[in-house]
């Protein structure tokens, strides 16, 4: 194993866990965090949650689980190339979507609308609630008792979050931060930043792949689109008789490679230009260190625009989103009006709360934890005979 860079997170200098535990004899603290994520109920449920297409629409489309695995692979590769702690980068990547409700962003939007009178809903905050409270697997504490650096990375991988702390949906973070300061006004570690940009690389590439597979657009439609267009043209030049399936796969593979190469070069440039030597320098920097160059960032914005128009706004997905929103809205309204229709353990949790806000949050937790299939079946059980 090569030595860590001076700006990497050194597990030997970790700030530890909120509830002290004996160290593992076989794993570092960050590797132990990763294993706790993988063994969690919330992680397993990601296999049945929407990424773009509802999880039961086909065996080949990404789910929230396969997306998380792809993000983790890219994050770990970036961390390895930058001489960072690979386990920490992988852990944050595997964790980043644990709070997503069923039906993807449509589900998140609907739960936020349902919860507006009681603080709203944010999937990043829900992820934090999952790992610090809702996963109950150990007798000594609620949550997974992850290290400070993992918790910091989960909530701050996209940058400082001070501007969110006044939002009602972030109350859980504010309460936890009062107990253990996560420094919301600073950037997170380089490892967390690798996880964040790995998310961008993964979803833009696999959405191109899934969109082509779903025939929402064609290879010809993509030839003039930045990043993917030049990648496809280069494949056709190297393999003039290549079939369309391999052209799609090789084009996406080359686009991932191009984006990874760009991130490595831009990160090295920023580290040098900003005089970054330590992990503390990273946190106090004026900008993220792990980033795309401006030309690639601009090209990526144009690619996202194409996907937004041709994929995310496609009428087939709009129909799915509309149906999903009705399912969640009707269930939430029923549970609020008639909490005794909840499963017994969840009903008992609602009854234990002394405010309407707390009761609504329990109901939100129940719905947010559902897979697409469970939500659909639960709705049928409640509204069909």
Secondary structure, 3 states (H helix, E strand, C coil): CCCCCCCCCCHHHCCCECCCCCCCCCCCHHHHHHHHHHCCHHHHHHHHCECCCCCCCCCCCCEHHHHHHHHHHHHHHHHHHCCCCHHHHHHHHHHCCCCCCCCHHHHHHHHHHHHHHHCCCCHHHHHHHHHHHHCECECCECECCCEHHHHHHHHHCCCCCHHHCCCHHHHHHHHHHHHCCCCCCCCCCHHHHHHHHHHHHHHHHHHHHHHHHCCCCCHHHHCCCCCHHHHHHHHHHHCCCCCHHHHHHHHHHHHHHHHHHHHHHHHHHHHHHCCCCCHHHHHHCCCCCCCCCHHHHHHHHHHHHHHHHHHHCCHHHHHHHHHHHHHHHHHHHHHHHCHHHCCHHHHHHHHCCCCHHHHHHHHHHHHHCCCHHHHHHHHHHHHCC
